[in-house]
Amino acid sequence: MTAGPKRAGGARPDRRGSGAPPDGLPDRRRPGGGRRDTRLTAESALLGLVAGLIVVAPWTRDGYLLLLDWVSGPHQAVAAGLYGLDPAALDALPYRLFTHGLRTVVGAGATGWLIVLCYFPIVASGVSALAGGGRVRRYFAALFACCNPYVVERVQAGHVAFLLSVGLLSWLLASAVWARRRRVWFAARPAVWYALAMVVGPHAAWLGGACLLAVALLPRPGRKDLVRTALIIAFAGCVYAYAVAVMLNAILTVRVGGRELEAYAPHAGPGGMLPTLLSLRGFWRGAADSSPQVALGFVPVVVMATAAVWGLVRLCRRDPVAGAPVSAIAVCGLLLGAGIHGPLAAVYRWAFDVVPLFAAMREQQKWLALTMLAYAVGIGVTAEALYYACRRAGRPARVRVAAGAALLAVAGAYAAVAPSLAWGLGGSVRVSRYPESWYTADKIMGNGTGGVLFLPWHLYQPFGFTDGRTIATPAGAFFRRPVFSSDAVELGAVRTNSDSLRTAYVQRLLADGVTQGFGRLIAPLGISYVVLARDREADEYAWLETQNDLRRVLSTPDLEVYRVEVTGTGRVVGARTGGYDEAVDLAARGVLGSEAMLPGGPERGPLPSAASGGIHRVTSTSWRVHAGAPGWVVIPEEWSSGWAAGGLPARRTAAGTVAVDARAEAVTVHYTPWRWLRLGLYVSLVAIAALLLSGLVEHRRDLLRWWNTPRLERRGRAGPGEPEVRRPRRPDRSTSSRRRGRSGGS
């Protein structure tokens, strides 16, 4: 076998398109290549941890971190979506279980900032492994992934789970590139990172898929690349086994349509859409209330984008296996990040309407996360090249000075963003302490299955204890009783994206303005208390004081609590034929009792009915109806055809709850889709565990193979099929001196 022509530095050309080692460095400095690479990755993780601590340090004090979409409280529990009962919380169920377990161990307050902190070391180490190279390249790449406008916006918006999934995607990219270099049929570690990212956030399914396709197709894909990518996607997709149960059982999910696509479109800044996206901006909230604003001028944006592009071009030339896919996802992030306002608008609308599950990407600017990761790698490559240009003695002085100035300019881009991120987003967000009146209200209401209706009726609203910042209504995380609050996003033409009949019922009651009988009308929902926060709009709910079926039990300057004096659940026995309008009319005339209002249903006396009770919750998905008078039983749960009571007929009430025509004996009402959803969740958890185990086994095998390789071979030889790098052998000093002696004597 004859040796092929060698390149400078001793590297042989790669016949399969892997190219020479990056920047002529030995293969041991590639991602996953050896001890030094592992040490540098660990150092980058430590650097990211320090950066994260600088961000969350003010939030570690006593209190709760309350952001736009990230709230916490003393009684935060697993959402009803875990059981298929809350359409807005049906995604990322394993992650929700993990955060609940973490809250149990360290408390809700610490969990709030710990999850935010996790992003920084994860993304720093992942980007470092992807970028490769020496310390300068890795450190600059890791710091940029931690400190950039995209991260500032997402942290302040409370998109914590999404950021965490992006951090995991950086490891997906690094492991996918490493798997392609090895040219194996299957790699467990990319599947592990892909599965973990999807477990944390559903958007990672599409973002990670784009990353895997880019690595598989660029440059010049082979059969192994395509098969490996297909297997990775298939095995990682098992973590969403519970989604099959959701679809087969017709469980209610969030309603997403064309109006949402318009409402969540990226927001163009003063320079237009392209400059906005190039600066990693464009968050849909734009200039809305409480939107994150990063003070990033024109010059830092130009420096940042130029350094990223130059570095990616350099990486493509020197290491196309890593450079080509990373550059591709940068372009992909920009094109798809523009969404319906970009060149791919028609394609995006078509995919949104036709492709299954693509509705998860209704917020188009989330695609820009791919560009952010690519920027980090490109800027790291550029910084390393400038650093060595400054130190190279053979260069002219003016070149070295210019390289030093350029390196300082790159560092200046970091300095422009850091004040908006460090120390609690520049000091703009502090931990909040709930008012004493909230604790008093919780003590008065106590624990129980009777719910709390929280007003004002908004999903997002400002509070005095958040310094006027708009956050998601935190009542559900604070009170011990189940809280019924608005899920209306109220964004432009989109008032709500919920299919909940109960929510629509209360929304209509409040919009129409009920004059009397409000307590009687909300009693079928299982509401026992009405809580009104007086931070704003208190005057609009002054009519609560005039209701004869509500009794005020607490009044403070910032909170009022009313107890509902009537009940409308359990064995109500009677039933009327009628819907919303009939119920409101009967309540206004004071002739509505506890009977069930059944649209198109049969009537049964006595009317009005005064009966109720005789039920108790057994589990989160079942109710026990005690023996009693035969007739209709109202269960305060969202109506679904999945509710069953041993063959007894169930109907929907006007309030959107469940009614069962029961006999005199006791019976249990079950939510039947839960058993299938539970099975799917078990399969998902087992799939995650199996992937983690296979990833550890694969990693251990690689470590043993590396350790058992002879030292000289380990220095100069990479994995199977990779270009070989041989270091020149140092001459033996004693031999050289003897040769010089013989030469001098002759």
ZIDA-V814608 format. One line per field, one symbol per residue. ss: DSSP state (H for helix, E for strand, L for the rest). phi: phi as a letter, one per 20 degrees, with the letter a starting at -180 (. if undefined). burial: b if it has 9 or more other ideal C-beta (glycine too) atoms within 8 Angstrom, else e. Layout:
# ZIDA-V814608
ss = ???
phi = ???
burial = ???
This chain:
# ZIDA-V814608
ss = LLLLLELLLLEELLLLLLLLLHHHLLHHHLLLLLHHHHHHHHHHHHHHHHHHHHHHHHHHLLLELLLLLLLLLLLLLLLHHHHLLLHHHLLLHHHHHHHHHHHHHHLHHHHHHHHHHHHHHHHHHHHHHHHLLLHHHHHHHHHHHHLLHHHHHHHHHLLHHHHHHHHHHHHHHHHHHHHHHHLLLLLHHHHHHHHHHHHHLLLHHHHHHHHHHHHHHLLLLLHHHHHHHHHHHHHHHHHHHHHHHHHHLLLLLLLLLHHHHHHLLLLLELLEHHHHHHLLLLLLLLLLLLLLLLLLLHHHHHHHHHHHHHHHHHHHHHLHHHHHHHHHHHHHHHHHHLHHHLLLHHHHHHHHHHLLLHHHHLLHHHHHHHHHHHHHHHHHHHHHHHHHHHHLLLLLHHHHHHHHHHHHHHHHHHHHHHHHHHHHHHLLLLLELLLHHHHHHHHHHLLLLLEEEEELLLLEEELHHHLLLEEELLHHHHLLLLEELLLLLLELLELLLLLLHHHHHHHHHHHHLLLLLHHHHHHLLLEEEEEEELLLLHHHHHHHHHLLLEEEEEELLLEEEEEELLLLLEEEELEEELLHHHHHHHHHLLLLLLLEEELLLLLELLLLLLLLELEEEEELLEEEELLLLLEEEEELLLLLLLEEELLELEEELLLLLEEEEELLLLEEEEELHHHHHHHHHHHHHHHHHHHHHHHHHHHHHHHHHHHHLLHHHHHHLLLLLLLLELLLLLLLHHHHHHHHHHHHHL
phi = .efffdefnneefefdnfmfgglmefffeegmerfffffffffffffffffffffegfeeffqcecdgdbcbafcfcffffgendcfecddlfgffffffffffednffffgeffffggffffffffffffmmefffffffffffecbgffgfffffmefffffffgffffgffffffffffldfbcfffffffffffffbffffeffffffffffecelfdfffffffffffffffffdffffffffelffcfeccffffffeffdfegeoffgfffemdogfflefgmffcdfcfffgfffffffffffffffffebffefffffffffgfffffflfddfdgfffffffedffmfffefefffffgfffffggffffffffffffffefffffffffffffffffffffffffegfedflmlmmecdfddffffffffffffmdqefecedcfebfcaecffdlnffcfgeffedeffgddcfdefldmfeebdedfffffffgfgfffmfebmffffeffemedbcddeefamfffdffffefedccfdbccfcbccdefeccbcnfemfbderdfffffffffemdedegfedfmefebefcfedeanncbfecfcbcdeffaffqfcddfcffbfffccmnffcceefenddccedefffbdddeffffffffffffffffffffffffffffffffffffefggffffdcefgnefecdeffffffffffffffffffe
burial = eeeeeebeebbbbbeebbbbbbebbbbbbbbbbbebbeebbbbbbbbbbebbbbbbbbbeeebbbbbbebbbbebbeeeebbbbbebebbebbbbbbebbebbeeeebbbbbbbbbbbbbbbbbbbbbbbbbbbebbbbbbbbbbbbbbbbbbbbbbbbbbbbbbbbbbbbbbbbbbbbbbbbbeebbbbbbbbbbbbbbbbbbbbbbbbbbbbbbebeeeeebbbbbbebbbebbebbbbbebbbeebebeebeeeebbbbbbbbbebeeebbbbbbbbbbbbbeeeeebbebebeeebbebbbebbbbbbbbbbebbbbbbbbbbbbbebbbbbbbbbbbebbeebbbbbeeeeebebbbebbbbbbbbbbbbbbbbbbbbbbbbbbbeeeebeeebbeebbebbebbebbbebbbbbbebbbbeebbbbebbebbbbbbebbeeebbbbbbbbbbbbbbbeebeebebbbbbbbbbebebbbbbbbbeeebebbbebbbbbbbbbbbeeebebbbbbbbbbbbbbbbbbbbbeebeebebbeebebbebebebebbbbbbbebbbbbbbbbbbbbeeebbbebbbeeebbbbbbbbebeebeebbbebbebbebeeeebbbbbeeeebbbbbbbbbbebbbbeebebbbbbbbbbbbbbeeeebbbbbbbbebbebbbebbbebbeebbebbebbbeebeeebeebeeeebbbbbeeebbbbeeeeeeeeeebeeeeeeeeee
